[in-house]
């Protein structure tokens, strides 16, 4: 497994975890107050920050795992940005995620046009971003395992 | 997705015929990761035409000795 592929798997673990924690916090608040009173800005900032930090940590862990695996196998570790196949797989993931991102943006725009609480637009975008990230990472992981 | 290519290859046999060249050595010669060579050998990835020529050159054989495409009638 190359470092690029390991980073994809790290994304597949981190995105659902952060999403579950964030929406648990939000839905817990929603149980006893109106949407307008839910404190979502700080949890969302924490969620975005956590995503960035965990992906960086996942990449570092991937690099360490790649180095250890190469050392054990007596080979040279491959830390490059990826070759032609990696780039094709990345493009495939991005193309599949694009539809979800666009859909999320469209729904959020419509919600703002309807003048609903900004909570809905922001969280629609956040959820669409998480799902798009998962679609991208899932497509890439599948392509690495099963082929393009 | 999944395996959609009909292209087959004889890279593994040619590597052994070419001084038992390892996947890592071939990967280094053509400038890709070993995982990509593994994926090509297993038919999970069809390389670009340029990479296909590089592989043939590294193995010192013509392109059609490395990659084959089955006859539609077959």
Backbone of each chain as ProteinMPNN parsed JSONL, in Angstrom:
{"seq_chain_A": "XXXXXXXXXXXXXXXXXXXXXXXXXXXXXXXXXXXXXXXXXXXXXXXXXXXXXXXXXXXXXXXXXXXXXXXXXXXXXXXXXXXXXXXXXXXXXXXXXXXXXXXXXXXXXXXXXXXXXXXXXXXXXXXXXXXXXXXXXXXXXXXXXXXX", "coords_chain_A": {"N_chain_A": [[0.853, -1.194, 0.0], [0.654, 2.151, -0.953], [1.789, 5.411, 0.232], [-0.021, 7.365, -0.528], [-2.395, 5.918, -0.848], [-2.782, 5.062, 1.761], [-3.328, 7.487, 2.996], [-5.792, 8.024, 1.89], [-7.341, 6.057, 3.108], [-7.124, 6.948, 5.717], [-8.659, 9.259, 5.553], [-11.142, 8.103, 5.091], [-11.671, 7.092, 7.566], [-11.511, 9.281, 9.325], [-13.384, 11.293, 8.413], [-16.113, 10.198, 8.774], [-16.03, 9.851, 11.573], [-15.622, 12.457, 12.656], [-17.878, 13.697, 11.618], [-19.954, 12.24, 12.878], [-19.509, 12.893, 15.585], [-19.851, 15.701, 15.503], [-22.558, 16.022, 14.566], [-23.865, 14.673, 16.575], [-23.449, 16.348, 18.752], [-24.844, 18.615, 17.837], [-27.473, 17.627, 17.389], [-28.123, 16.812, 19.931], [-28.426, 19.244, 21.224], [-30.568, 20.177, 19.755], [-32.652, 18.76, 20.718], [-33.806, 20.011, 22.912], [-34.271, 22.691, 22.353], [-35.023, 25.489, 20.117], [-34.161, 25.657, 16.594], [-32.945, 28.099, 15.963], [-31.703, 28.729, 18.311], [-29.682, 26.985, 18.656], [-26.293, 26.332, 19.275], [-24.114, 26.287, 16.874], [-21.935, 27.259, 15.477], [-19.392, 27.337, 16.811], [-19.024, 24.493, 17.376], [-18.902, 23.664, 14.668], [-16.629, 24.961, 13.719], [-14.745, 23.697, 15.295], [-15.091, 21.131, 14.281], [-14.245, 21.41, 11.579], [-11.597, 22.171, 12.063], [-10.718, 19.878, 13.412], [-10.93, 17.993, 11.372], [-8.935, 18.876, 9.604], [-6.628, 18.704, 11.247], [-6.644, 15.961, 11.959], [-6.414, 14.75, 9.453], [-3.89, 15.622, 8.718], [-2.401, 14.379, 10.754], [-3.03, 11.759, 10.098], [-1.774, 11.559, 7.629], [0.886, 11.845, 8.399], [1.112, 9.556, 9.998], [0.698, 7.707, 7.985], [3.001, 8.058, 6.461], [4.926, 7.201, 8.266], [4.131, 4.519, 8.6], [4.51, 3.642, 5.979], [7.288, 3.902, 5.751], [8.14, 2.076, 7.707], [7.073, -0.327, 6.705], [8.481, -0.523, 4.291], [11.072, -0.746, 5.268], [10.969, -3.169, 6.655], [10.46, -4.886, 4.514], [12.759, -4.541, 3.165], [12.978, -2.66, 1.16], [12.935, 0.394, -0.841], [11.377, 3.193, 0.52], [8.355, 4.683, -0.715], [7.617, 7.87, -1.138], [6.62, 9.733, -2.819], [4.475, 12.14, -4.53], [2.797, 10.585, -5.913], [2.137, 8.503, -8.755], [1.279, 8.293, -12.278], [-0.994, 6.603, -12.181], [-1.97, 7.063, -9.565], [-2.702, 9.729, -9.823], [-4.729, 9.563, -11.733], [-6.592, 8.102, -10.286], [-7.107, 9.882, -8.236], [-8.314, 11.952, -9.674], [-10.614, 10.636, -10.515], [-11.942, 10.224, -8.054], [-12.373, 12.913, -7.29], [-14.032, 13.753, -9.368], [-16.324, 12.235, -8.944], [-17.106, 13.182, -6.474], [-17.744, 15.759, -7.027], [-20.36, 16.115, -7.969], [-21.917, 15.754, -5.656], [-21.012, 17.88, -4.062], [-21.851, 20.04, -5.617], [-24.606, 19.669, -5.568], [-25.109, 20.013, -2.836], [-24.391, 22.7, -2.568], [-26.315, 23.877, -4.198], [-28.711, 23.219, -2.865], [-28.271, 24.566, -0.432], [-28.211, 27.205, -1.347], [-30.834, 27.518, -2.264], [-32.164, 27.235, 0.173], [-31.301, 29.552, 1.475], [-32.441, 31.45, -0.19], [-35.07, 31.022, 0.416], [-35.116, 32.128, 2.804], [-34.792, 30.77, 5.229], [-33.649, 29.795, 8.537], [-30.163, 30.423, 8.973], [-28.784, 28.308, 9.977], [-29.663, 25.96, 8.723], [-28.72, 26.174, 6.068], [-25.938, 26.351, 6.458], [-25.39, 23.93, 7.733], [-26.275, 22.143, 5.837], [-24.397, 22.56, 3.824], [-22.137, 21.748, 5.225], [-22.69, 19.032, 5.74], [-22.937, 18.106, 3.105], [-20.34, 18.547, 2.276], [-18.945, 16.724, 3.89], [-20.06, 14.304, 2.974], [-19.333, 14.423, 0.285], [-16.549, 14.316, 0.557], [-16.33, 11.757, 1.583], [-17.359, 10.258, -0.542], [-15.419, 10.796, -2.469], [-13.1, 9.725, -1.228], [-13.962, 7.094, -0.825], [-14.415, 6.202, -3.465], [-11.839, 6.368, -4.416], [-10.47, 4.551, -2.748], [-11.755, 2.2, -3.518], [-11.001, 2.075, -6.194], [-8.26, 1.747, -5.921], [-8.167, -0.8, -4.803], [-9.781, -2.464, -6.482], [-9.368, -1.65, -9.066], [-9.111, 0.644, -11.86]], "CA_chain_A": [[0.0, 0.0, 0.0], [1.466, 3.364, -1.018], [1.412, 6.443, 1.195], [-1.227, 8.03, -1.036], [-3.541, 5.068, -0.546], [-2.984, 5.096, 3.219], [-3.972, 8.762, 3.32], [-7.203, 7.861, 1.498], [-7.984, 5.274, 4.174], [-7.216, 7.831, 6.896], [-9.821, 10.119, 5.289], [-12.35, 7.285, 5.255], [-11.898, 6.896, 9.007], [-11.65, 10.577, 10.0], [-14.604, 12.024, 8.032], [-17.31, 9.744, 9.505], [-15.879, 10.075, 13.012], [-15.856, 13.876, 12.942], [-19.284, 13.953, 11.301], [-20.802, 11.66, 13.93], [-19.35, 13.694, 16.808], [-20.463, 17.02, 15.285], [-24.026, 15.969, 14.513], [-24.346, 14.262, 17.902], [-23.465, 17.591, 19.554], [-25.915, 19.489, 17.332], [-28.794, 17.018, 17.602], [-28.366, 16.809, 21.38], [-28.962, 20.579, 21.521], [-31.858, 20.334, 19.06], [-33.69, 18.037, 21.456], [-34.508, 20.82, 23.91], [-34.372, 24.118, 21.996], [-35.324, 25.72, 18.699], [-32.991, 25.677, 15.692], [-32.29, 29.413, 16.05], [-30.95, 28.819, 19.574], [-28.599, 25.975, 18.68], [-24.94, 26.857, 19.093], [-23.48, 25.395, 15.897], [-20.744, 27.853, 14.86], [-18.176, 26.835, 17.476], [-18.814, 23.069, 17.056], [-18.498, 23.473, 13.273], [-15.22, 25.362, 13.616], [-13.981, 22.577, 15.874], [-15.161, 19.993, 13.358], [-13.332, 21.682, 10.448], [-10.226, 22.109, 12.604], [-10.393, 18.471, 13.685], [-10.717, 17.323, 10.083], [-7.612, 19.26, 9.088], [-5.58, 18.152, 12.119], [-6.612, 14.498, 11.872], [-5.897, 14.348, 8.136], [-2.432, 15.825, 8.78], [-1.868, 13.298, 11.581], [-3.167, 10.529, 9.322], [-0.729, 11.567, 6.598], [2.157, 11.563, 9.083], [1.077, 8.136, 10.365], [0.863, 6.966, 6.724], [4.419, 8.13, 6.088], [5.669, 6.324, 9.195], [3.778, 3.137, 8.261], [5.155, 3.348, 4.693], [8.723, 3.734, 6.016], [8.325, 0.819, 8.454], [6.801, -1.446, 5.8], [9.586, -0.606, 3.34], [12.238, -1.203, 6.019], [10.767, -4.607, 6.925], [10.563, -5.599, 3.239], [14.069, -4.268, 2.587], [12.805, -1.862, -0.061], [13.002, 1.847, -0.689], [10.044, 3.744, 0.778], [7.86, 5.553, -1.784], [6.936, 9.008, -0.515], [6.296, 10.73, -3.844], [3.079, 12.579, -4.611], [2.032, 9.585, -6.637], [2.451, 8.43, -10.18], [0.175, 8.486, -13.226], [-2.188, 5.883, -11.691], [-2.478, 7.795, -8.401], [-3.35, 10.969, -10.296], [-6.002, 9.169, -12.371], [-7.513, 7.694, -9.212], [-7.501, 11.12, -7.546], [-9.265, 12.655, -10.553], [-11.87, 9.883, -10.469], [-12.582, 10.548, -6.778], [-12.83, 14.305, -7.326], [-15.155, 13.851, -10.313], [-17.518, 11.641, -8.304], [-17.505, 14.03, -5.343], [-18.183, 17.058, -7.549], [-21.82, 16.133, -8.043], [-22.456, 15.933, -4.303], [-20.688, 19.251, -3.647], [-22.717, 20.944, -6.371], [-25.962, 19.484, -5.062], [-25.136, 20.66, -1.518], [-24.368, 24.14, -2.79], [-27.614, 24.257, -4.765], [-29.726, 23.139, -1.795], [-28.0, 25.651, 0.517], [-28.626, 28.457, -1.998], [-32.302, 27.557, -2.238], [-32.566, 27.473, 1.565], [-31.063, 30.972, 1.76], [-33.462, 32.196, -0.948], [-36.332, 30.865, 1.14], [-34.951, 32.894, 4.035], [-34.853, 29.944, 6.444], [-32.525, 30.077, 9.44], [-28.885, 30.094, 8.321], [-28.383, 27.005, 10.507], [-29.935, 24.908, 7.738], [-27.812, 26.319, 4.914], [-24.573, 26.03, 6.882], [-25.263, 22.502, 8.011], [-26.42, 21.437, 4.557], [-23.085, 22.633, 3.184], [-21.193, 20.922, 5.993], [-23.023, 17.624, 5.487], [-22.585, 17.815, 1.709], [-18.87, 18.477, 2.229], [-18.533, 15.445, 4.479], [-20.452, 13.207, 2.074], [-18.482, 14.528, -0.914], [-15.231, 13.8, 0.951], [-16.442, 10.297, 1.708], [-17.512, 9.701, -1.894], [-14.099, 10.884, -3.113], [-12.181, 8.756, -0.61], [-14.484, 5.75, -1.078], [-14.15, 5.88, -4.876], [-10.395, 6.162, -4.574], [-10.104, 3.292, -2.078], [-12.26, 1.115, -4.36], [-10.163, 2.023, -7.398], [-6.96, 1.174, -5.542], [-8.331, -2.239, -4.54], [-10.416, -3.233, -7.564], [-8.903, -1.201, -10.372], [-9.785, 1.788, -12.482]], "C_chain_A": [[0.891, 1.247, 0.0], [0.972, 4.38, 0.027], [0.122, 7.14, 0.765], [-2.48, 7.227, -0.678], [-3.83, 5.065, 0.957], [-3.693, 6.382, 3.641], [-5.461, 8.713, 2.975], [-7.949, 7.103, 2.601], [-8.122, 6.099, 5.454], [-8.43, 8.748, 6.757], [-11.12, 9.352, 5.523], [-12.679, 7.03, 6.73], [-12.257, 8.23, 9.671], [-12.981, 11.264, 9.685], [-15.854, 11.514, 8.769], [-17.22, 10.023, 11.0], [-16.209, 11.518, 13.386], [-17.323, 14.226, 12.697], [-20.213, 13.447, 12.393], [-20.727, 12.505, 15.204], [-20.058, 15.04, 16.65], [-21.986, 16.937, 15.33], [-24.638, 15.444, 15.812], [-24.471, 15.496, 18.798], [-24.65, 18.472, 19.148], [-27.302, 18.918, 17.646], [-29.145, 16.928, 19.092], [-28.968, 18.158, 21.804], [-30.37, 20.739, 20.935], [-33.007, 19.677, 19.825], [-34.478, 18.952, 22.39], [-34.537, 22.321, 23.596], [-34.649, 24.278, 20.501], [-34.031, 25.82, 17.893], [-32.208, 26.989, 15.825], [-31.415, 29.538, 17.302], [-29.786, 27.824, 19.644], [-27.259, 26.646, 18.429], [-24.187, 25.9, 18.161], [-22.166, 25.942, 15.332], [-19.457, 27.301, 15.489], [-17.979, 25.338, 17.228], [-18.364, 22.84, 15.611], [-17.039, 23.878, 13.062], [-14.314, 24.264, 14.173], [-13.957, 21.386, 14.92], [-14.215, 20.197, 12.17], [-11.883, 21.581, 10.896], [-9.795, 20.672, 12.839], [-10.12, 17.712, 12.393], [-9.308, 17.603, 9.564], [-6.506, 18.603, 9.908], [-5.487, 16.633, 11.97], [-6.091, 14.021, 10.518], [-4.374, 14.52, 8.107], [-1.79, 14.696, 9.59], [-1.93, 11.96, 10.836], [-2.095, 10.419, 8.252], [0.633, 11.256, 7.214], [2.225, 10.081, 9.453], [1.272, 7.269, 9.121], [2.328, 6.916, 6.307], [5.248, 7.2, 6.966], [5.406, 4.857, 8.842], [4.454, 2.718, 6.956], [6.645, 3.067, 4.896], [8.99, 2.403, 6.729], [8.135, -0.383, 7.53], [7.963, -1.641, 4.814], [10.838, -1.161, 4.023], [12.157, -2.718, 6.25], [10.97, -5.424, 5.644], [11.921, -5.394, 2.57], [13.999, -3.483, 1.297], [12.959, -0.38, 0.24], [11.58, 2.379, -0.508], [9.647, 4.717, -0.329], [7.02, 6.682, -1.188], [6.463, 10.043, -1.533], [4.811, 11.091, -3.803], [2.195, 11.553, -5.313], [2.392, 9.612, -8.102], [1.181, 8.657, -11.008], [-1.123, 7.824, -12.728], [-2.797, 6.61, -10.494], [-3.247, 9.039, -8.83], [-4.692, 10.655, -10.961], [-7.043, 8.806, -11.313], [-8.003, 8.933, -8.456], [-8.543, 11.884, -8.369], [-10.632, 11.965, -10.541], [-12.646, 10.229, -9.202], [-13.154, 11.954, -6.784], [-14.051, 14.465, -8.236], [-16.43, 13.316, -9.679], [-18.029, 12.514, -7.161], [-18.108, 15.346, -5.822], [-19.7, 17.18, -7.571], [-22.451, 16.407, -6.689], [-22.209, 17.354, -3.809], [-21.63, 20.249, -4.32], [-24.137, 20.882, -5.839], [-26.11, 20.184, -3.7], [-25.185, 22.17, -1.64], [-25.703, 24.649, -3.305], [-28.69, 24.276, -3.673], [-29.539, 24.289, -0.806], [-28.451, 26.994, -0.05], [-30.14, 28.608, -1.947], [-32.803, 27.859, -0.827], [-32.393, 28.952, 1.934], [-32.082, 31.85, 1.027], [-34.806, 32.164, -0.23], [-36.293, 31.55, 2.507], [-35.168, 32.046, 5.308], [-33.641, 30.263, 7.315], [-31.216, 29.613, 8.804], [-28.293, 28.782, 8.834], [-28.524, 25.923, 9.436], [-28.972, 24.979, 6.555], [-26.391, 25.885, 5.287], [-24.404, 24.53, 7.092], [-25.487, 21.636, 6.779], [-25.074, 21.413, 3.835], [-22.079, 21.726, 3.885], [-21.427, 19.44, 5.707], [-22.637, 17.225, 4.06], [-21.069, 17.696, 1.548], [-18.36, 17.157, 2.771], [-18.842, 14.286, 3.533], [-19.586, 13.218, 0.811], [-17.084, 13.979, -0.622], [-15.235, 12.289, 1.044], [-16.585, 9.629, 0.345], [-16.155, 9.684, -2.604], [-13.171, 9.805, -2.563], [-12.639, 7.325, -0.878], [-14.207, 5.303, -2.508], [-12.668, 5.574, -5.082], [-9.958, 4.838, -3.955], [-10.542, 2.101, -2.927], [-11.374, 0.947, -5.598], [-8.79, 1.424, -7.087], [-7.058, -0.336, -5.38], [-8.783, -3.022, -5.76], [-9.983, -2.813, -8.956], [-9.724, -0.06, -10.925], [-10.747, 1.298, -13.566]], "O_chain_A": [[1.774, 1.385, 0.847], [-0.099, 4.23, 0.615], [-0.723, 7.465, 1.6], [-3.493, 7.788, -0.26], [-4.989, 5.065, 1.371], [-4.548, 6.37, 4.527], [-6.289, 9.289, 3.682], [-9.061, 7.477, 2.974], [-9.105, 5.97, 6.184], [-9.145, 8.986, 7.73], [-12.076, 9.887, 6.084], [-13.831, 6.783, 7.084], [-13.186, 8.301, 10.475], [-13.641, 11.767, 10.594], [-16.59, 12.321, 9.337], [-18.214, 10.388, 11.627], [-16.977, 11.769, 14.315], [-17.932, 14.96, 13.474], [-21.15, 14.14, 12.789], [-21.75, 12.798, 15.824], [-20.779, 15.475, 17.548], [-22.629, 17.698, 16.053], [-25.795, 15.735, 16.117], [-25.463, 15.668, 19.506], [-25.363, 19.004, 19.998], [-28.189, 19.635, 18.109], [-30.318, 16.963, 19.464], [-29.886, 18.215, 22.621], [-31.244, 21.357, 21.544], [-34.177, 19.993, 19.609], [-35.66, 18.72, 22.641], [-34.802, 23.132, 24.483], [-34.525, 23.329, 19.726], [-32.953, 26.04, 18.445], [-30.977, 26.995, 15.803], [-30.497, 30.358, 17.344], [-29.005, 27.839, 20.596], [-27.108, 27.428, 17.491], [-23.692, 24.856, 18.585], [-21.37, 25.187, 14.773], [-18.552, 26.855, 14.783], [-16.866, 24.931, 16.898], [-17.556, 21.951, 15.34], [-16.306, 23.223, 12.321], [-13.268, 23.947, 13.606], [-12.934, 20.717, 14.771], [-13.476, 19.286, 11.794], [-11.046, 20.989, 10.214], [-8.672, 20.284, 12.517], [-9.202, 16.895, 12.321], [-8.59, 16.695, 9.145], [-5.57, 18.022, 9.357], [-4.391, 16.081, 11.868], [-5.404, 13.003, 10.442], [-3.656, 13.688, 7.553], [-0.776, 14.126, 9.185], [-1.015, 11.14, 10.926], [-1.569, 9.337, 7.992], [1.431, 10.511, 6.644], [3.249, 9.427, 9.253], [1.924, 6.227, 9.182], [2.831, 5.883, 5.863], [6.145, 6.505, 6.489], [6.334, 4.049, 8.79], [4.917, 1.584, 6.829], [7.202, 2.138, 4.311], [9.941, 1.693, 6.4], [8.918, -1.332, 7.558], [8.374, -2.768, 4.537], [11.576, -1.949, 3.432], [13.134, -3.444, 6.068], [11.564, -6.502, 5.67], [12.205, -5.996, 1.534], [14.865, -3.622, 0.433], [13.092, 0.041, 1.389], [10.686, 2.053, -1.29], [10.477, 5.478, -0.825], [5.873, 6.481, -0.789], [5.964, 11.104, -1.159], [4.01, 10.437, -3.135], [0.969, 11.667, -5.293], [2.888, 10.612, -8.622], [0.165, 9.141, -10.51], [-2.205, 8.4, -12.837], [-4.017, 6.756, -10.419], [-4.299, 9.36, -8.277], [-5.668, 11.383, -10.78], [-8.218, 9.156, -11.431], [-9.173, 9.018, -8.084], [-9.525, 12.394, -7.83], [-11.672, 12.625, -10.555], [-13.847, 10.494, -9.252], [-14.28, 12.174, -6.34], [-14.98, 15.209, -7.923], [-17.503, 13.89, -9.864], [-19.232, 12.58, -6.91], [-18.889, 15.974, -5.107], [-20.253, 18.226, -7.23], [-23.397, 17.187, -6.578], [-23.091, 17.966, -3.206], [-22.137, 21.174, -3.686], [-24.796, 21.91, -5.676], [-27.108, 20.858, -3.446], [-25.92, 22.841, -0.916], [-26.169, 25.715, -2.905], [-29.473, 25.22, -3.571], [-30.512, 24.916, -0.386], [-29.005, 27.824, 0.671], [-30.663, 29.677, -1.631], [-33.743, 28.633, -0.644], [-33.236, 29.529, 2.621], [-32.53, 32.866, 1.557], [-35.573, 33.127, -0.258], [-37.27, 31.557, 3.255], [-35.66, 32.542, 6.321], [-32.711, 30.932, 6.865], [-31.158, 28.554, 8.179], [-27.405, 28.21, 8.202], [-27.64, 25.084, 9.258], [-28.47, 23.953, 6.098], [-25.731, 25.158, 4.544], [-23.405, 23.94, 6.682], [-24.956, 20.53, 6.685], [-24.661, 20.382, 3.304], [-21.283, 21.036, 3.247], [-20.483, 18.689, 5.463], [-22.084, 16.149, 3.833], [-20.575, 16.861, 0.789], [-17.461, 16.542, 2.197], [-18.01, 13.406, 3.315], [-19.161, 12.169, 0.328], [-16.504, 13.269, -1.444], [-14.282, 11.622, 0.642], [-16.008, 8.569, 0.1], [-15.788, 8.703, -3.25], [-12.538, 9.068, -3.319], [-11.817, 6.444, -1.128], [-13.811, 4.16, -2.739], [-12.296, 4.656, -5.815], [-9.179, 4.092, -4.548], [-9.813, 1.116, -3.052], [-11.043, -0.17, -5.995], [-8.23, 0.684, -7.895], [-6.149, -1.069, -5.769], [-8.257, -4.095, -6.054], [-10.207, -3.54, -9.923], [-10.864, 0.173, -10.524], [-11.414, 2.107, -14.211]]}, "seq_chain_B": "XXXXXXXXXXXXXXXXXXXXXXXXXXXXXXXXXXXXXXXXXXXXXXXXXXXXXXXXXXXXXXXXXXXXXXXXXX", "coords_chain_B": {"N_chain_B": [[-16.714, 1.006, -12.181], [-14.028, -1.266, -11.408], [-12.646, -4.251, -12.913], [-12.35, -3.549, -16.182], [-10.951, -3.74, -18.452], [-9.899, -5.444, -21.421], [-7.428, -5.948, -22.055], [-4.583, -7.922, -21.874], [-1.523, -8.988, -20.292], [2.008, -9.852, -20.417], [3.835, -9.285, -18.523], [4.847, -10.281, -16.085], [5.987, -12.809, -16.774], [7.847, -11.929, -18.636], [9.469, -10.321, -17.074], [10.779, -12.229, -15.494], [12.07, -13.597, -17.493], [13.817, -11.713, -18.211], [16.286, -11.569, -16.739], [15.278, -12.06, -14.187], [14.011, -9.742, -13.223], [12.862, -7.587, -10.689], [9.638, -6.456, -9.43], [9.943, -4.015, -8.199], [12.297, -3.065, -9.38], [11.508, -2.793, -12.058], [9.508, -0.906, -11.703], [11.002, 1.288, -10.824], [12.547, 1.799, -13.084], [10.636, 2.668, -14.936], [9.52, 4.75, -13.664], [7.345, 4.678, -11.813], [5.225, 3.693, -9.008], [5.741, 0.661, -7.103], [3.335, -0.505, -6.549], [1.772, 0.239, -8.686], [2.91, -1.201, -10.783], [2.263, -3.752, -9.889], [-0.537, -3.58, -10.024], [-0.888, -3.291, -12.795], [0.171, -5.71, -13.735], [-1.688, -7.479, -12.645], [-3.904, -6.837, -14.081], [-5.543, -4.846, -13.169], [-5.198, -2.29, -13.821], [-4.923, -0.305, -16.664], [-2.198, 0.8, -18.353], [-1.032, 4.022, -19.59], [-0.441, 4.76, -23.084], [2.115, 5.714, -23.395], [3.382, 4.831, -21.027], [3.156, 2.129, -21.457], [4.864, 1.749, -23.627], [7.239, 2.406, -22.361], [7.452, 0.32, -20.55], [7.737, -1.862, -22.282], [10.147, -1.135, -23.449], [11.844, -1.209, -21.228], [11.819, -3.909, -20.742], [12.938, -4.791, -22.983], [11.599, -5.722, -25.327], [9.225, -5.973, -28.096], [6.242, -3.903, -28.161], [3.846, -5.368, -28.556], [4.56, -7.78, -27.563], [4.406, -7.547, -24.938], [1.843, -6.557, -24.242], [-1.422, -7.757, -24.945], [-4.346, -7.901, -26.991], [-7.416, -9.402, -27.064], [-8.786, -11.114, -29.92], [-11.847, -10.07, -31.353], [-13.5, -12.018, -32.437], [-12.691, -14.255, -31.183]], "CA_chain_B": [[-15.312, 0.704, -11.948], [-13.724, -2.679, -11.447], [-11.831, -4.591, -14.066], [-13.114, -3.373, -17.408], [-10.068, -3.88, -19.601], [-9.693, -6.766, -22.012], [-5.998, -6.037, -22.347], [-3.816, -8.806, -20.991], [-0.09, -8.703, -20.435], [2.945, -10.924, -20.063], [4.926, -8.598, -17.815], [5.452, -11.147, -15.066], [6.847, -13.789, -17.448], [8.952, -11.21, -19.271], [10.402, -9.889, -16.012], [11.607, -13.376, -15.121], [12.933, -13.9, -18.645], [14.771, -10.612, -18.341], [17.185, -11.556, -15.588], [14.484, -12.066, -12.956], [13.809, -8.354, -12.797], [11.801, -7.493, -9.679], [8.617, -5.424, -9.667], [10.518, -2.743, -7.74], [13.264, -2.612, -10.394], [10.75, -2.325, -13.223], [8.834, 0.339, -11.297], [12.0, 2.362, -10.78], [12.955, 2.107, -14.467], [9.606, 3.404, -15.688], [9.131, 5.925, -12.883], [6.055, 4.557, -11.12], [5.352, 2.949, -7.757], [5.644, -0.8, -7.263], [1.909, -0.839, -6.523], [1.245, 0.411, -10.047], [3.354, -2.37, -11.56], [1.434, -4.882, -9.423], [-1.895, -3.385, -10.569], [-0.847, -3.566, -14.244], [0.36, -7.159, -13.904], [-2.929, -8.174, -12.273], [-4.989, -6.396, -14.953], [-6.421, -3.885, -12.486], [-4.917, -0.947, -14.336], [-4.368, -0.229, -18.015], [-1.295, 1.959, -18.395], [-1.118, 4.886, -20.773], [0.367, 4.263, -24.204], [3.508, 6.09, -23.116], [3.923, 3.928, -20.018], [3.243, 0.805, -22.074], [6.122, 1.739, -24.404], [8.347, 2.402, -21.404], [7.557, -1.042, -20.011], [8.305, -2.7, -23.354], [11.556, -0.763, -23.607], [12.576, -1.704, -20.05], [11.914, -5.366, -20.853], [13.642, -5.003, -24.257], [10.771, -6.507, -26.252], [8.24, -5.112, -28.763], [5.042, -3.605, -27.356], [2.835, -6.432, -28.616], [5.007, -8.961, -26.805], [4.051, -7.27, -23.538], [0.38, -6.423, -24.109], [-2.219, -8.408, -25.972], [-5.766, -7.576, -26.986], [-8.032, -10.575, -27.698], [-9.569, -10.948, -31.148], [-13.285, -10.028, -31.06], [-14.127, -13.271, -32.873], [-12.219, -15.357, -30.33]], "C_chain_B": [[-15.083, -0.803, -12.006], [-12.939, -2.98, -12.705], [-12.663, -4.513, -15.332], [-12.252, -3.614, -18.633], [-9.986, -5.315, -20.083], [-8.21, -6.995, -22.291], [-5.333, -6.973, -21.347], [-2.341, -8.494, -21.183], [0.762, -9.862, -19.954], [4.112, -10.353, -19.27], [5.637, -9.526, -16.837], [6.44, -12.148, -15.71], [8.072, -13.101, -18.054], [9.965, -10.695, -18.246], [11.351, -11.021, -15.643], [12.563, -13.744, -16.248], [14.029, -12.853, -18.812], [15.598, -10.497, -17.057], [16.467, -11.495, -14.25], [14.355, -10.663, -12.359], [12.65, -8.3, -11.785], [10.795, -6.41, -10.071], [9.172, -4.055, -9.299], [11.494, -2.176, -8.771], [12.542, -2.068, -11.622], [10.076, -0.987, -12.908], [9.806, 1.514, -11.321], [12.405, 2.777, -12.198], [11.912, 2.934, -15.214], [9.017, 4.565, -14.881], [7.737, 5.872, -12.288], [6.279, 3.819, -9.802], [5.235, 1.446, -8.042], [4.177, -1.243, -7.283], [1.285, -0.718, -7.909], [1.661, -0.757, -10.942], [2.52, -3.596, -11.186], [0.037, -4.79, -10.046], [-1.929, -3.689, -12.064], [-0.734, -5.079, -14.477], [-0.929, -7.933, -13.638], [-4.126, -7.748, -13.124], [-5.962, -5.444, -14.284], [-6.201, -2.466, -12.989], [-4.336, -1.047, -15.742], [-3.479, 0.992, -18.102], [-1.547, 2.811, -19.633], [-0.233, 4.287, -21.857], [1.844, 4.542, -23.945], [4.137, 5.132, -22.101], [4.083, 2.52, -20.584], [4.538, 0.686, -22.883], [7.327, 1.695, -23.462], [8.567, 0.999, -20.834], [8.219, -1.963, -21.036], [9.793, -2.415, -23.528], [12.394, -1.301, -22.454], [12.786, -3.211, -20.139], [12.586, -5.789, -22.168], [12.893, -5.952, -25.193], [9.815, -5.55, -26.961], [6.981, -4.952, -27.901], [4.04, -4.77, -27.367], [3.304, -7.746, -28.0], [4.628, -8.8, -25.336], [2.53, -7.27, -23.364], [-0.328, -7.102, -25.28], [-3.68, -7.98, -25.819], [-6.48, -8.69, -27.733], [-8.827, -10.214, -28.94], [-11.048, -10.992, -30.801], [-13.978, -11.348, -31.384], [-13.778, -14.426, -31.937], [-13.146, -15.578, -29.142]], "O_chain_B": [[-15.88, -1.528, -12.601], [-12.604, -2.077, -13.472], [-13.575, -5.314, -15.534], [-12.773, -3.685, -19.746], [-10.001, -6.264, -19.299], [-7.794, -8.078, -22.703], [-5.499, -6.833, -20.135], [-1.962, -7.81, -22.134], [0.314, -10.725, -19.199], [5.231, -10.862, -19.333], [6.866, -9.554, -16.768], [7.571, -12.305, -15.25], [9.186, -13.622, -17.992], [11.165, -10.641, -18.517], [12.557, -10.819, -15.496], [13.703, -14.145, -16.011], [15.038, -13.09, -19.475], [15.601, -9.463, -16.39], [16.993, -10.939, -13.285], [14.561, -10.445, -11.165], [11.596, -8.896, -12.005], [11.066, -5.565, -10.924], [8.917, -3.063, -9.981], [11.525, -0.969, -9.011], [12.909, -1.024, -12.161], [10.072, -0.066, -13.725], [9.466, 2.602, -11.786], [12.585, 3.962, -12.476], [12.256, 3.795, -16.024], [8.129, 5.274, -15.354], [7.027, 6.877, -12.253], [7.39, 3.373, -9.515], [4.708, 1.026, -9.072], [3.82, -2.22, -7.941], [0.382, -1.476, -8.262], [0.873, -1.243, -11.753], [2.121, -4.376, -12.05], [-0.504, -5.784, -10.532], [-2.892, -4.28, -12.552], [-1.447, -5.649, -15.304], [-1.227, -8.916, -14.317], [-5.238, -8.237, -12.918], [-7.078, -5.25, -14.767], [-6.935, -1.549, -12.621], [-3.378, -1.783, -15.978], [-3.959, 2.114, -17.941], [-2.187, 2.377, -20.59], [0.609, 3.428, -21.593], [2.707, 3.715, -24.237], [5.267, 4.676, -22.279], [5.025, 1.806, -20.239], [5.22, -0.338, -22.835], [8.317, 1.02, -23.744], [9.7, 0.551, -20.659], [9.125, -2.732, -20.716], [10.594, -3.328, -23.727], [13.506, -1.788, -22.657], [13.799, -3.732, -19.673], [12.776, -6.977, -22.431], [13.481, -6.864, -25.775], [9.607, -4.431, -26.49], [6.704, -5.772, -27.025], [3.463, -5.117, -26.336], [2.542, -8.71, -27.922], [4.541, -9.775, -24.59], [2.0, -7.903, -22.452], [0.105, -7.029, -26.43], [-4.179, -7.736, -24.72], [-6.199, -8.918, -28.91], [-9.456, -9.159, -29.012], [-11.473, -11.856, -30.035], [-14.918, -11.751, -30.7], [-14.473, -15.441, -31.898], [-12.9, -16.464, -28.323]]}, "name": "protein", "num_of_chains": 2, "seq": "XXXXXXXXXXXXXXXXXXXXXXXXXXXXXXXXXXXXXXXXXXXXXXXXXXXXXXXXXXXXXXXXXXXXXXXXXXXXXXXXXXXXXXXXXXXXXXXXXXXXXXXXXXXXXXXXXXXXXXXXXXXXXXXXXXXXXXXXXXXXXXXXXXXXXXXXXXXXXXXXXXXXXXXXXXXXXXXXXXXXXXXXXXXXXXXXXXXXXXXXXXXXXXXXXXXXXXXXXXXXXX"}
